[in-house]
Amino acid sequence: MKLRTFPESTVRHGTISGHREHQDRGELPCDACTRAKSEYDARRRSAPEQTRKARMYARAQGRALRDLRQRHGEEYALLYAQHKQALAEETP
């Protein structure tokens, strides 16, 4: 497998987002990012109740958003389009 190379300036080494950035680029994560991911996973495994609650709340949030989209579809679509446009204008 050939690994792609990219400028390093966008990777935040030693972080979970850095680990994900490496993966998104098709790279093997560096040692610092691998260590950060391992520590993150260990923290999650050591607090299963907190993780379970977080998943439960995320599921509830997703269901609430789904219900709002169903009840107020046109308004949701308009708001979504406005936010997408605003973000597109912010991005260089």
WORA-V100081 format. One record per backbone hydrogen bond with DSSP energy under -0.5 kcal/mol. NH is the residue of the N-H (numbers start at 1). CO is the residue of the C=O. E is the energy in kcal/mol with one decimal. If there is no record, write none. Layout:
nh->{NH | NH}
co->{CO | CO}
e->{E | E}
This chain:
nh->{10 | 11 | 12 | 13 | 15 | 19 | 20 | 21 | 22 | 23 | 24 | 25 | 26 | 27 | 34 | 35 | 36 | 37 | 38 | 39 | 40 | 41 | 42 | 43 | 44 | 45 | 46 | 47 | 47 | 48 | 51 | 52 | 53 | 54 | 55 | 56 | 57 | 58 | 59 | 60 | 61 | 62 | 63 | 64 | 65 | 66 | 67 | 68 | 69 | 70 | 71 | 72 | 76 | 77 | 78 | 79 | 80 | 81 | 82 | 83 | 84 | 85 | 86 | 87 | 88 | 89 | 90 | 91}
co->{7 | 8 | 10 | 11 | 12 | 15 | 16 | 17 | 18 | 19 | 20 | 21 | 23 | 22 | 30 | 31 | 32 | 33 | 34 | 35 | 36 | 37 | 38 | 39 | 40 | 41 | 42 | 43 | 44 | 45 | 47 | 48 | 49 | 50 | 51 | 52 | 53 | 54 | 55 | 56 | 57 | 58 | 59 | 60 | 61 | 62 | 63 | 64 | 65 | 66 | 67 | 68 | 72 | 73 | 74 | 75 | 76 | 77 | 78 | 79 | 80 | 81 | 82 | 83 | 84 | 85 | 86 | 87}
e->{-0.8 | -1.6 | -0.5 | -1.3 | -0.9 | -1.9 | -2.2 | -2.5 | -2.4 | -2.0 | -3.0 | -1.8 | -1.4 | -2.8 | -2.5 | -2.5 | -2.0 | -2.3 | -2.3 | -2.5 | -2.2 | -2.6 | -2.3 | -2.3 | -2.2 | -2.4 | -1.9 | -0.7 | -0.8 | -0.5 | -2.2 | -2.7 | -2.3 | -2.4 | -2.3 | -2.2 | -2.8 | -2.3 | -2.3 | -2.3 | -2.4 | -2.4 | -2.3 | -2.3 | -2.5 | -2.3 | -2.5 | -2.5 | -2.5 | -2.2 | -2.3 | -2.8 | -2.7 | -2.6 | -2.1 | -2.6 | -2.9 | -2.3 | -2.3 | -2.4 | -2.5 | -2.3 | -2.4 | -2.4 | -2.3 | -2.0 | -1.4 | -1.7}
